[in-house]
Amino acid sequence: MGKTENIGRAELEILLYVQDHHPASVREVANHFAETKGNERTTILTVLERLRKKGYVKRRKIEGLFHYIPSSPKANMLQKLVDDFVEEALGGSVSPFLAYLVNGAKLTNEELHELKQLVRELEQAKDRKP
C-alpha cells in the first residue's frame, strides 16, 4: 500500500469490520451497522465503495453477490494509517504520539512489553547505522 487517501471515522469503523469479517457482503455489513449505529444500507454501500476507490478494500462476486475483502492484512493497514497520521497530522514528529502513550493511553502489560521490545529494536537499528 503506497500513499493512501485520508480515511474518516465512519470509513475506519467499516474497514475494521471488513478486516475482521471478510469476505463480507454488503448485507452483512449493513445489518451490523443498522443494529449498532442505525445506518441505512445505502450509506454502508456508499462507504464501502469509497473505501474500494481509495484502495482499502477489494470487491469480488461470490455466488452472485458482491463481497468486500481487505486490500492488505490488518496489521499492514493499521501501520499505514499510523504512518499517515504521524506524517500528516503530527508533521512527522512522534513526540506528541509518545506523550499520548505516556500520559493518556491505557496500556496492558502485554502492550507495554511490546513497546519495550520495539524500543530495543529501534536502539539496535540505530546502533547499526553509521
Residue, then its C-alpha position, 0 to 999 in steps of 0.5 A: m500500500g503506497k500513499t493512501e487517501n485520508i480515511g474518516r471515522a465512519e470509513l475506519e469503523i467499516l474497514l475494521y469490520v471488513q478486516d475482521h469479517h471478510p469476505a463480507s457482503v454488503r448485507e452483512v455489513a449493513n445489518h451490523f451497522a443498522e443494529t449498532k449505529g442505525n445506518e441505512r444500507t445505502t450509506i454502508l454501500t456508499v462507504l464501502e465503495r469509497l473505501r474500494k476507490k481509495g484502495y482499502v478494500k477489494r470487491r469480488k462476486i461470490e455466488g452472485l453477490f458482491h463481497y468486500i475483502p481487505s486490500s492488505p492484512k490488518a496489521n499492514m493497514l493499521q501501520k499505514l494509517v499510523d504512518d499517515f497520521v504521524e506524517e500528516a497530522l503530527g508533521g512527522s514528529v512522534s513526540p506528541f504520539l509518545a506523550y499520548l502513550v505516556n500520559g493518556a493511553k491505557l496500556t496492558n502489560e502485554e502492550l507495554h512489553e511490546l513497546k519495550q521490545l520495539v524500543r530495543e529494536l529501534e536502539q539496535a537499528k540505530d546502533r547499526k547505522p553509521 
